[in-house]
Amino acid sequence: MIITLENIEIHFSGNIFLFVLGFLTAALFTFYIYRYTIPNISKSYKIFLITIRSITLLLLLILIFEPILTYTNKLFITPSNLIFVDNSKSISVNKDKDEINSLINNFDKKSDYKLFTFGSKAEAIDKDSLSKINYKEATTNFNDILKYISNNYSEISSLTIISDGNITDGASPLYETEKYNFPIYTIGIGDTTIVKDVFISKTNFNKYIYANTPTIISVVVNNIMLSGETVYVSFYEDDKLIERKNISLSKDGLNNLSFDYLPKFFGEKKLRIKIDSAEGEDNFLNNVNTFFINVLKSKIRILLIAGSPSNDLSILKTSLNGNKDYLVKSLTYISDNTFLEKGNINNLLDSSDIFFLIGFPSSSTNTDFIAKIKNKINIDNKPLLFILSNNVDYGKLELISDELPFNLNNPNNNIDEVMTSIVKEELTNPILQISDTEILKHWNNLSPVFQSITEFVAKPGTKVLSQIVINNITINKPLIISSNIAGKRSISILASSIWRWKLIGDKSENNLFDKIIFNCVKWLNTNDNVKKVIIKPIKKLFALNEDVEFTAQIYDESLNPISNADVNAIVKDIKTNTTTNIIFTSKGNGLYEGIMQTNVSGDYSFISSALLNGKKLGDDSGKFNIGEVDLELTNTKLNSELLKSISKNTNGMYFTISDKEKYIQLIREKNKNNKTEKIIKSEISLWSDSWFLIIIVLLFSIEWFIRKRLNMM
């Protein structure tokens, strides 16, 4: 870049003639007043004082006429020609890959071009370091090129991309390239012949898949020039064959088929669709599609255990059965070891996720059954919703008091009609969120219910969500209590006839009673609704030799990010049981990154954890796969349409690698007239410079000082 000074000018806001006239007048007046002085001074002093006064008045005139100094520079810029070479694996199998080095070597050494590779990332290389182009990158990301040049270059003559046009990572660059004002030349390298091929183009499945709930995995199989051939398509779960189907490849090149899938256990599952090679097929690398799904626990299983039939029991059944995500069963005690419902009691108790105790236990409830319920709550850690009823036997209730969030004193079956009064400190509690607005108003408008005059006392560590109101007076007596201590969750509604709350709900309010009960279920069924430690790989499938990148998010109990935790992961090769330890680096704001490098393909699992000052904050685990499906090698055919579209968007040109001489000649011609000029005009407002005022004051001070020394008037 060369800079030359083209022009320099001074402009005044007023008439230049008036400026000159004013200065001459001021100079003559100064000469006149210093021509004769009292006392008379030497000629040298007169000349000095006249000069100082004239300069001072000149500066004052400059302030009045506001002069602006304008100067113009011309910049001669030589924009860069940037050449990006696709360094991904898909180029390695191309028979013309040596032509790339030949193309680069044909450039003049003094030519103004810069060389880069791209794949997983864009990287500058020296013109003499072509050995760095080794075609081993695991992915091809065109967007990285655009980000790189945006961050590093402002003056670009042209951009050249040498590639097969197959994107395996990131989005298409077509939209981004439309805004560039320089041409993009693309050079296609790859096989343009049509090969016989059969491959899996798409798999579809439900986002939410539950254990022991049948679902369907839909598969789309495409074929090129193999219509009429018969192939087997197999469906695997964790390398175990689930189903195999025989299909005849269609004439239109598209086959839709589906597999029935019944996952038996919840958790992360590795699924795989595999097509046996067809006769005459040229490419077998894209015959497998591997993906991971997360199988959820089956529907929330709720068991209603009632001391006797009641309206509360009936209304709860109706509300819960209206939610498709719940599987509701009930055990209604009638007499000694006799229940209204038929079924295996032990199976119901074992398989349930949440217990609802409604008016339980009653006076007729067998103590052995009470002990069984207590053991399930205590040992199996069953979440519990307890609803008081008039027929509760307080003596037998003491048998399960350890599992309840309250103690009771002075049991009494007499009742009061009470209203709800939400504790304001708990207004944001998720259990109470029954409306988007005016939550307090909705709760206070619920119908009255009945509560025993027994003294209920919330246990330490529990939360009182609502108190009672009698005759418009709030009384410090709990109505709703929640407890989450040592991983055990329970809620108690210390009132009967809560079916009355159903009466206040209507369609416009989305049924407040249902919201109350559903909120209770959601809260009880949540072990850790928001994970405080999230550690996972950035994707499930990695190519061989690709860096396996992990990210982590670490939070404290209040979900504030923690940036100084010790985060690590132990990765295990499932086949060989060898392990690798990954230490994460903090990136600030609770975010961490870690990288594992390996050249061994296979299935991997990981267990990770986060510690703060030696205290464990949480852990995470999961699975991923390396090298089973190499996206770079599944399609090595030239995607010339993408490359042509990129060039068309920017008034560039598309070349094949065999046309490299035409491209080189084009760049040489472009370099002959590659210099551009840029005019930079700058202005300095002389009158606004603070130094002007300082100099004026200084000159006046000097003149005044000398006059005083000479005893002049």
MARRO-188925 format. One line per 8 residues: their letters; for each residue x, y, z of C-alpha. Coordinates in Angstrom, 3 decimals. Layout:
<sites>
a = X,Y,Z; ...
</sites>
This chain:
<sites>
miitleni = 0.000,0.000,0.000; 1.445,3.395,-1.121; 0.215,6.774,0.187; 0.806,10.088,-1.655; -0.277,13.625,-0.730; -2.475,14.924,-3.540; -3.696,18.304,-2.346; -3.781,20.692,0.610
eihfsgni = -6.127,23.692,1.011; -7.396,26.165,3.609; -11.039,27.248,3.549; -12.618,30.133,5.484; -16.237,30.429,6.537; -16.198,34.158,5.659; -14.956,36.207,2.698; -11.179,35.879,2.283
flfvlgfl = -10.979,39.538,1.152; -12.458,40.672,4.461; -9.990,38.430,6.303; -6.988,39.991,4.500; -8.417,43.497,4.912; -8.994,42.886,8.602; -5.457,41.637,9.104; -3.910,44.588,7.239
taalftfy = -6.029,47.011,9.229; -4.992,45.382,12.501; -1.319,45.397,11.471; -1.413,49.080,10.460; -3.204,50.027,13.666; -0.553,48.148,15.680; 2.222,49.944,13.784; 0.506,53.274,14.448
iyrytipn = 0.157,52.823,18.232; 3.789,51.682,18.586; 5.236,54.406,16.314; 5.376,56.870,19.214; 5.510,55.497,22.745; 5.666,56.992,26.257; 8.341,56.552,27.398; 10.235,56.188,24.187
isksykif = 11.603,52.658,23.660; 14.272,51.197,21.420; 13.560,50.206,17.836; 14.108,46.479,18.566; 11.452,46.525,21.293; 9.035,48.270,18.946; 9.531,45.648,16.245; 9.119,42.818,18.763
litirsit = 5.918,44.239,20.281; 4.425,45.035,16.852; 5.121,41.445,15.753; 3.550,39.904,18.868; 0.447,42.125,18.640; 0.041,41.404,14.892; 0.316,37.645,15.380; -2.186,37.776,18.233
lllllili = -4.714,39.739,16.175; -4.165,37.357,13.254; -5.018,34.417,15.481; -8.135,36.219,16.706; -9.211,36.765,13.093; -8.624,33.070,12.398; -11.003,32.201,15.238; -13.610,34.566,13.792
fepiltyt = -13.329,33.301,10.185; -13.168,29.574,11.224; -10.514,28.282,8.789; -10.472,24.577,7.901; -7.337,22.808,6.663; -8.210,20.182,4.052; -5.695,17.689,2.697; -6.209,14.785,0.318
nklfitps = -4.211,11.535,0.248; -4.284,8.937,-2.494; -3.844,5.277,-1.495; -2.671,2.717,-4.041; -3.922,-0.686,-2.852; -3.207,-4.120,-4.280; -6.154,-6.360,-3.291; -5.440,-10.010,-2.574
nlifvdns = -6.412,-13.060,-4.587; -7.384,-15.705,-2.025; -7.263,-19.397,-2.939; -8.910,-21.973,-0.645; -8.214,-25.673,-1.235; -10.594,-28.347,0.065; -8.432,-30.466,2.389; -11.114,-33.005,3.333
ksisvnkd = -11.055,-36.785,2.959; -13.458,-36.805,0.025; -10.713,-35.321,-2.174; -8.260,-38.071,-1.178; -10.080,-40.697,-3.266; -10.169,-38.464,-6.330; -7.834,-39.426,-9.138; -7.333,-35.766,-10.119
kdeinsli = -6.139,-34.543,-6.719; -2.545,-34.136,-7.955; -3.832,-31.539,-10.412; -4.400,-29.171,-7.471; -0.666,-28.987,-6.687; 0.036,-28.600,-10.382; -2.361,-25.655,-10.555; -0.742,-23.888,-7.591
nnfdkksd = 2.794,-24.505,-8.869; 1.884,-22.904,-12.201; 1.359,-19.543,-10.500; 4.261,-17.120,-10.642; 6.068,-17.038,-7.308; 5.721,-13.248,-7.294; 2.016,-13.374,-8.007; -0.079,-11.622,-5.414
yklftfgs = -2.150,-14.526,-4.109; -2.589,-16.110,-0.707; -3.121,-19.814,-0.151; -5.383,-21.516,2.404; -6.858,-24.910,3.169; -10.322,-25.561,4.536; -12.233,-28.527,5.871; -12.997,-28.634,9.572
kaeaidkd = -11.510,-25.110,9.732; -9.890,-22.552,7.429; -6.126,-22.188,7.770; -3.459,-20.149,5.956; -0.471,-22.049,4.523; 2.743,-20.927,2.889; 3.066,-21.180,-0.882; 6.076,-23.443,-0.369
slskinyk = 4.290,-25.745,2.115; 2.006,-27.708,-0.180; 2.697,-30.820,1.913; 0.152,-29.444,4.392; -2.526,-30.215,1.825; -2.943,-33.857,2.901; -6.716,-34.371,2.437; -7.300,-35.681,5.964
eattnfnd = -9.870,-33.201,7.302; -12.930,-35.012,8.671; -15.534,-32.486,7.479; -16.105,-29.838,4.808; -17.416,-26.492,6.025; -17.781,-23.704,3.446; -19.030,-21.175,5.997; -15.637,-21.248,7.705
ilkyisnn = -14.148,-19.711,4.541; -16.562,-16.795,4.657; -16.013,-16.210,8.385; -12.240,-16.332,7.929; -12.061,-13.758,5.145; -14.573,-11.468,6.906; -12.393,-11.432,10.011; -9.014,-11.086,8.283
yseisslt = -9.341,-9.313,4.911; -10.925,-6.068,3.763; -9.384,-5.678,0.291; -10.046,-8.743,-1.849; -9.596,-8.958,-5.595; -11.014,-12.462,-5.958; -11.776,-15.600,-3.988; -11.118,-19.048,-5.450
iisdgnit = -12.517,-22.265,-3.971; -11.140,-25.604,-5.165; -13.495,-28.358,-3.973; -15.864,-31.178,-4.853; -18.732,-29.075,-3.459; -19.911,-31.627,-0.906; -20.768,-29.925,2.407; -20.664,-32.233,5.432
dgasplye = -20.703,-29.583,8.161; -22.350,-26.190,8.493; -24.898,-24.485,6.277; -24.896,-23.720,2.572; -22.894,-20.563,1.716; -25.195,-19.449,-1.113; -27.081,-16.802,0.863; -23.936,-15.318,2.406
tekynfpi = -22.075,-15.029,-0.906; -24.762,-12.799,-2.426; -23.505,-9.769,-0.470; -19.883,-9.910,-1.702; -18.637,-7.298,-4.193; -15.751,-9.406,-5.514; -15.926,-12.444,-7.811; -15.738,-15.972,-6.438
ytigigdt = -14.164,-18.464,-8.821; -14.876,-22.123,-8.164; -12.865,-25.047,-9.478; -14.611,-28.399,-9.363; -12.718,-31.596,-8.676; -14.437,-34.938,-8.471; -16.139,-37.684,-10.362; -18.865,-36.452,-12.704
tivkdvfi = -19.901,-39.882,-13.895; -23.144,-41.371,-12.614; -22.491,-44.410,-10.425; -24.865,-47.182,-9.471; -25.739,-46.635,-5.873; -28.291,-47.393,-3.160; -28.285,-45.308,0.005; -30.348,-44.137,2.981
sktnfnky = -31.379,-40.522,2.521; -33.597,-40.025,5.559; -34.742,-41.571,8.840; -37.731,-40.274,10.784; -38.896,-41.109,14.298; -40.882,-39.562,17.123; -39.083,-37.033,19.275; -40.510,-38.651,22.413
iyantpti = -40.138,-42.428,22.516; -41.124,-44.266,25.682; -39.936,-47.588,27.050; -42.381,-50.443,26.445; -44.382,-48.260,24.052; -44.360,-49.319,20.374; -43.237,-46.781,17.791; -42.203,-46.693,14.135
isvvvnni = -38.853,-45.842,12.546; -39.440,-44.603,8.994; -36.679,-44.948,6.401; -36.269,-43.508,2.909; -34.027,-45.547,0.570; -32.830,-44.018,-2.706; -31.251,-45.777,-5.651; -29.439,-44.633,-8.771
mlsgetvy = -29.614,-46.937,-11.804; -30.448,-49.965,-9.646; -34.218,-50.174,-10.100; -35.583,-53.694,-9.941; -32.719,-54.975,-7.795; -33.607,-56.719,-4.538; -31.820,-55.733,-1.328; -32.142,-56.486,2.380
vsfyeddk = -32.562,-53.580,4.797; -31.745,-54.362,8.437; -32.609,-52.489,11.629; -30.289,-52.792,14.658; -30.404,-51.615,18.256; -26.939,-51.508,19.848; -25.717,-54.007,17.186; -28.599,-56.392,17.928
lierknis = -30.756,-57.202,14.888; -34.348,-56.076,15.492; -35.915,-56.564,12.062; -34.897,-57.284,8.474; -36.876,-56.486,5.332; -36.521,-57.454,1.695; -37.368,-54.679,-0.802; -37.337,-54.307,-4.558
lskdglnn = -35.769,-50.997,-5.559; -38.323,-48.822,-7.346; -38.079,-47.296,-10.805; -38.506,-43.770,-9.479; -35.446,-44.250,-7.246; -37.350,-43.926,-3.972; -38.503,-46.566,-1.477; -40.314,-45.804,1.786
lsfdylpk = -40.334,-48.456,4.490; -40.792,-48.588,8.238; -39.651,-50.734,11.134; -41.613,-51.468,14.285; -39.627,-50.632,17.381; -40.469,-51.524,20.980; -37.697,-50.331,23.313; -37.724,-52.393,26.490
ffgekklr = -35.621,-50.075,28.644; -35.244,-46.325,28.899; -31.956,-44.559,28.204; -29.832,-43.649,25.219; -29.965,-46.151,22.355; -27.751,-46.474,19.307; -29.850,-47.438,16.271; -28.560,-48.415,12.858
ikidsaeg = -30.160,-48.965,9.456; -28.045,-51.021,7.059; -28.620,-51.889,3.396; -26.924,-54.997,2.041; -24.964,-54.177,-1.101; -26.895,-54.512,-4.332; -25.567,-56.361,-7.332; -23.613,-53.946,-9.513
ednflnnv = -23.438,-51.223,-6.849; -20.357,-48.992,-7.121; -20.424,-47.214,-3.747; -20.934,-49.183,-0.508; -19.804,-46.462,1.899; -23.247,-44.870,2.229; -25.219,-48.063,2.921; -25.335,-47.466,6.685
ntffinvl = -27.083,-44.778,8.710; -26.366,-44.672,12.440; -28.223,-42.417,14.870; -28.933,-42.123,18.573; -32.275,-41.701,20.329; -33.149,-41.093,23.952; -35.823,-43.524,25.144; -37.817,-41.972,27.956
kskirill = -39.442,-43.709,30.833; -42.973,-44.768,29.981; -45.919,-42.581,30.962; -45.962,-41.337,34.530; -47.629,-44.080,36.528; -49.772,-42.697,39.336; -51.338,-44.909,41.988; -54.266,-43.499,43.957
iagspsnd = -54.497,-45.186,47.369; -57.732,-44.272,49.141; -58.934,-45.189,52.626; -62.480,-45.336,51.235; -64.506,-44.156,48.211; -64.989,-40.374,48.151; -65.801,-37.427,45.928; -62.166,-36.322,46.122
lsilktsl = -61.060,-39.713,44.794; -63.541,-39.566,41.909; -62.615,-36.053,40.838; -58.889,-36.847,41.001; -59.386,-39.903,38.779; -61.293,-37.819,36.250; -58.664,-35.080,36.107; -55.648,-37.388,35.968
ngnkdylv = -57.175,-39.667,33.326; -57.686,-36.602,31.157; -53.923,-36.242,30.783; -52.521,-38.540,28.086; -49.091,-38.514,29.743; -50.397,-40.257,32.874; -51.215,-43.893,33.488; -53.580,-43.900,36.472
ksltyisd = -54.437,-46.861,38.700; -56.211,-46.927,42.043; -56.510,-49.018,45.198; -59.665,-48.194,47.163; -59.762,-49.835,50.580; -63.165,-51.313,51.497; -62.500,-53.626,54.412; -59.715,-55.734,55.901
ntflekgn = -57.367,-56.503,52.955; -60.206,-55.993,50.483; -60.039,-53.452,47.655; -62.638,-52.197,45.246; -60.292,-52.812,42.299; -58.989,-56.152,41.097; -55.325,-56.715,40.337; -51.965,-57.620,41.769
innlldss = -51.366,-55.175,44.619; -47.617,-55.758,44.804; -47.192,-55.141,41.068; -49.143,-51.897,41.332; -47.031,-50.692,44.239; -43.760,-51.647,42.537; -44.544,-50.180,39.113; -45.954,-46.824,40.222
diffligf = -43.910,-43.628,40.004; -46.060,-41.506,42.353; -48.397,-42.313,45.237; -51.542,-40.300,45.995; -52.809,-41.004,49.523; -56.443,-39.829,49.750; -58.032,-40.138,53.178; -55.503,-42.845,53.951
pssstntd = -55.241,-44.660,56.270; -58.787,-45.100,57.517; -59.835,-46.919,60.661; -60.385,-50.145,58.683; -56.968,-50.123,56.991; -54.796,-53.112,57.858; -51.578,-52.099,59.642; -49.535,-54.540,57.531
fiakiknk = -50.682,-52.751,54.393; -49.825,-49.391,55.988; -46.327,-50.717,56.743; -45.976,-51.869,53.129; -46.915,-48.415,51.860; -44.446,-46.797,54.253; -41.621,-49.080,53.073; -42.326,-48.252,49.437
inidnkpl = -42.230,-44.532,50.181; -39.127,-44.796,52.347; -37.025,-47.494,50.698; -38.095,-47.067,47.052; -38.212,-43.275,47.432; -41.718,-42.927,46.004; -42.888,-39.293,45.710; -46.078,-38.697,47.668
lfilsnnv = -49.158,-36.465,47.523; -51.163,-36.692,50.749; -54.749,-35.395,50.829; -56.493,-35.210,54.178; -60.021,-36.540,54.599; -62.588,-36.633,57.389; -62.313,-40.403,57.694; -58.538,-40.445,58.276
dygkleli = -57.570,-42.409,61.361; -55.081,-40.118,63.092; -53.766,-42.953,65.222; -52.845,-45.029,62.178; -51.616,-41.922,60.378; -48.844,-41.776,62.977; -47.476,-45.012,61.440; -46.434,-43.096,58.302
sdelpfnl = -45.793,-39.726,59.955; -42.058,-39.995,59.197; -42.865,-39.777,55.476; -45.135,-36.722,55.799; -43.996,-33.065,55.852; -45.934,-32.236,59.011; -46.509,-33.276,62.605; -49.931,-33.253,64.232
nnpnnnid = -50.997,-32.427,67.778; -54.339,-32.847,69.527; -56.111,-34.879,66.823; -59.748,-33.868,66.402; -62.324,-34.845,63.775; -64.244,-31.571,64.048; -63.808,-29.388,60.991; -63.701,-25.754,59.889
evmtsivk = -64.640,-24.358,56.501; -61.499,-22.644,55.262; -60.234,-20.646,52.289; -56.723,-20.541,50.865; -54.172,-17.823,51.566; -50.981,-18.161,49.540; -47.762,-17.359,51.389; -46.406,-14.436,49.368
eeltnpil = -42.796,-15.598,49.683; -43.817,-18.744,47.765; -45.716,-16.956,45.024; -43.177,-18.082,42.384; -43.202,-21.711,43.551; -43.845,-23.956,40.510; -46.592,-25.853,42.354; -48.666,-22.675,42.637
qisdteil = -48.433,-21.554,38.994; -52.058,-22.083,37.963; -52.359,-18.976,35.787; -50.165,-16.691,33.713; -51.450,-13.617,35.549; -53.020,-12.773,38.905; -51.979,-16.046,40.522; -52.807,-14.756,43.994
khwnnlsp = -56.286,-13.717,42.917; -57.074,-17.124,41.405; -55.954,-18.972,44.520; -57.886,-16.671,46.821; -61.035,-17.187,44.743; -61.008,-20.973,45.070; -64.056,-22.478,46.757; -63.841,-23.185,50.504
vfqsitef = -62.791,-26.640,51.689; -62.865,-28.386,55.057; -59.983,-28.827,57.479; -59.818,-30.644,60.789; -59.243,-28.450,63.844; -56.288,-30.725,64.595; -53.077,-28.766,65.096; -50.815,-29.277,62.048
vakpgtkv = -47.182,-28.173,62.330; -44.847,-28.057,59.313; -41.600,-29.946,59.876; -38.260,-28.108,59.718; -36.932,-27.807,56.160; -40.372,-27.954,54.558; -42.205,-25.112,52.804; -45.666,-23.851,53.739
lsqivinn = -47.189,-22.759,50.432; -50.643,-21.833,51.706; -52.272,-21.033,55.018; -55.967,-21.039,55.904; -58.473,-18.197,56.059; -61.469,-18.332,58.416; -63.996,-15.478,58.392; -61.625,-13.379,56.256
itinkpli = -58.849,-13.731,58.833; -55.601,-15.431,57.789; -54.518,-17.958,60.394; -50.979,-19.269,60.747; -51.991,-22.847,60.060; -50.739,-24.751,56.991; -53.064,-25.841,54.211; -50.491,-26.898,51.578
issniagk = -46.968,-28.045,52.500; -44.148,-29.261,50.245; -40.966,-31.075,51.195; -37.821,-31.849,49.221; -35.294,-33.212,51.688; -32.506,-35.657,50.802; -34.077,-36.327,47.411; -37.475,-37.248,48.888
rsisilas = -40.381,-35.191,47.594; -43.830,-34.917,49.113; -46.812,-32.563,49.103; -49.625,-32.474,51.640; -53.009,-30.810,51.087; -54.467,-30.695,54.588; -58.115,-30.411,53.597; -61.022,-32.522,52.414
siwrwkli = -63.620,-31.787,49.728; -60.984,-30.355,47.408; -63.346,-31.440,44.605; -64.951,-28.038,45.254; -61.913,-26.410,43.596; -63.033,-28.058,40.398; -66.180,-25.926,40.466; -64.263,-22.667,40.066
gdksennl = -62.546,-23.807,36.871; -64.014,-23.307,33.425; -62.748,-23.501,29.882; -61.695,-19.872,29.873; -59.470,-20.531,32.906; -58.255,-23.900,31.604; -59.551,-25.613,34.763; -57.610,-24.414,37.777
fdkiifnc = -58.103,-27.653,39.691; -56.449,-29.682,36.949; -53.535,-27.243,36.888; -53.055,-27.603,40.637; -52.954,-31.397,40.432; -50.805,-31.466,37.271; -48.320,-29.056,38.873; -48.106,-31.381,41.865
vkwlntnd = -47.442,-34.374,39.606; -44.796,-32.516,37.603; -43.005,-31.335,40.741; -43.162,-34.749,42.412; -41.884,-36.525,39.302; -38.894,-34.214,38.895; -35.639,-35.342,40.415; -33.697,-32.482,38.897
nvkkviik = -35.870,-30.441,36.574; -32.956,-28.305,35.400; -29.623,-30.088,35.237; -26.917,-28.090,36.919; -24.146,-30.033,35.211; -24.454,-30.599,31.447; -21.461,-32.260,29.782; -21.732,-33.757,26.299
pikklfal = -19.991,-34.106,22.917; -21.002,-31.569,20.282; -22.516,-34.381,18.182; -23.120,-38.124,18.316; -21.260,-39.254,15.206; -17.628,-38.319,14.511; -15.502,-39.188,11.518; -12.243,-41.065,12.009
nedvefta = -9.368,-38.711,12.967; -11.832,-35.912,13.685; -11.370,-34.079,16.990; -14.045,-35.188,19.463; -15.126,-31.919,21.028; -16.988,-31.741,24.341; -18.848,-28.801,25.855; -19.900,-28.318,29.470
qiydesln = -22.257,-25.977,31.310; -21.889,-25.776,35.092; -24.338,-24.002,37.441; -24.855,-23.703,41.185; -28.073,-24.394,43.122; -29.488,-21.016,42.088; -28.520,-21.635,38.438; -25.757,-19.032,38.540
pisnadvn = -22.899,-20.012,36.187; -19.719,-21.347,37.811; -16.516,-20.588,35.913; -13.912,-22.022,38.303; -15.029,-25.643,38.585; -12.828,-28.672,37.901; -14.483,-30.471,34.991; -13.305,-33.754,33.529
aivkdikt = -14.623,-36.684,31.535; -13.494,-40.300,31.321; -14.119,-41.711,27.847; -14.185,-45.494,27.420; -13.823,-47.508,24.232; -16.690,-49.972,24.712; -14.926,-52.691,22.712; -11.484,-52.585,24.337
ntttniif = -12.393,-50.957,27.689; -9.459,-48.551,27.301; -10.093,-45.136,28.814; -9.031,-41.571,28.074; -9.250,-38.691,30.530; -10.306,-35.253,29.252; -9.586,-32.106,31.254; -11.869,-29.196,30.374
tskgngly = -10.838,-25.554,30.002; -13.057,-22.769,31.316; -14.267,-20.287,28.706; -16.052,-18.074,31.232; -19.690,-17.656,32.214; -20.016,-21.308,33.238; -18.935,-22.673,29.843; -16.137,-25.219,29.366
egimqtnv = -14.543,-27.056,26.439; -12.557,-30.263,26.119; -11.088,-32.217,23.188; -10.209,-35.870,22.678; -8.107,-37.095,19.764; -8.024,-40.715,18.660; -7.569,-42.730,15.480; -9.551,-45.727,16.748
sgdysfis = -13.079,-46.185,15.424; -15.919,-47.703,17.425; -18.545,-47.004,20.075; -17.565,-44.921,23.083; -19.209,-44.071,26.385; -18.261,-41.320,28.798; -18.746,-40.453,32.445; -18.081,-36.846,33.412
sallngkk = -18.181,-34.803,36.593; -17.702,-31.289,37.946; -16.106,-30.409,41.293; -15.844,-27.101,43.138; -13.370,-26.919,46.010; -13.438,-30.705,46.205; -17.243,-30.847,46.428; -19.076,-32.675,43.672
lgddsgkf = -21.542,-30.464,41.815; -22.931,-33.153,39.538; -22.159,-35.550,36.729; -23.275,-36.548,33.258; -22.862,-39.491,30.912; -23.622,-40.601,27.391; -22.449,-42.332,24.240; -21.037,-41.429,20.836
nigevdle = -19.512,-43.154,17.836; -16.305,-42.604,15.878; -15.759,-43.700,12.318; -18.753,-45.951,11.727; -20.105,-43.562,9.140; -17.530,-41.325,7.452; -19.596,-38.523,5.964; -16.703,-37.445,3.763
ltntklns = -16.555,-40.795,2.011; -20.270,-41.471,1.631; -20.441,-39.130,-1.342; -17.355,-38.282,-3.392; -19.253,-37.275,-6.519; -18.716,-33.704,-7.733; -21.507,-31.320,-6.724; -20.926,-28.908,-9.571
ellksisk = -24.332,-27.240,-9.182; -23.412,-25.767,-5.805; -20.073,-24.476,-7.083; -21.690,-22.953,-10.174; -24.324,-21.230,-8.026; -21.673,-19.705,-5.747; -19.815,-18.269,-8.756; -23.004,-17.023,-10.391
ntngmyft = -24.003,-15.163,-7.206; -20.811,-13.072,-7.367; -20.252,-12.675,-11.125; -17.438,-15.187,-10.925; -16.780,-18.236,-13.094; -16.820,-22.005,-12.662; -13.960,-24.175,-13.946; -13.260,-27.870,-13.883
isdkekyi = -9.810,-28.927,-12.720; -8.983,-29.819,-16.319; -9.567,-26.144,-17.232; -6.910,-24.943,-14.807; -4.884,-23.213,-17.546; -7.857,-20.979,-18.394; -8.237,-20.099,-14.741; -4.527,-19.304,-14.306
qlireknk = -4.605,-17.054,-17.372; -7.660,-15.247,-15.975; -5.911,-14.536,-12.671; -2.754,-13.340,-14.475; -4.793,-10.876,-16.533; -6.576,-9.750,-13.400; -3.254,-9.111,-11.652; -2.082,-6.756,-14.413
nnktekii = -4.679,-4.193,-13.433; -5.107,-5.251,-9.864; -4.159,-1.989,-8.205; -6.987,0.161,-6.954; -6.960,3.761,-5.834; -8.657,5.101,-2.763; -8.962,8.818,-2.066; -8.905,9.785,1.598
kseislws = -9.964,13.331,2.390; -9.196,14.707,5.851; -10.142,17.985,7.504; -8.682,19.826,10.484; -10.674,22.674,12.036; -7.857,24.998,12.980; -10.121,27.463,14.790; -11.459,24.821,17.181
dswfliii = -8.045,23.728,18.391; -7.598,24.601,22.078; -3.948,25.467,21.408; -5.106,28.547,19.509; -6.643,30.014,22.635; -3.600,29.084,24.698; -1.234,30.784,22.217; -3.416,33.924,22.051
vllfsiew = -3.481,34.232,25.837; 0.260,33.540,26.008; 1.084,36.220,23.390; -1.089,38.816,25.109; 0.617,37.944,28.398; 4.091,38.377,26.888; 3.137,41.737,25.403; 1.646,42.923,28.702
firkrlnm = 4.720,41.726,30.649; 7.166,43.606,28.375; 5.085,46.791,28.450; 5.102,46.685,32.264; 8.860,46.168,32.313; 9.266,49.211,30.074; 6.843,51.304,32.189; 4.608,51.811,29.182
m = 1.018,52.937,29.500
</sites>
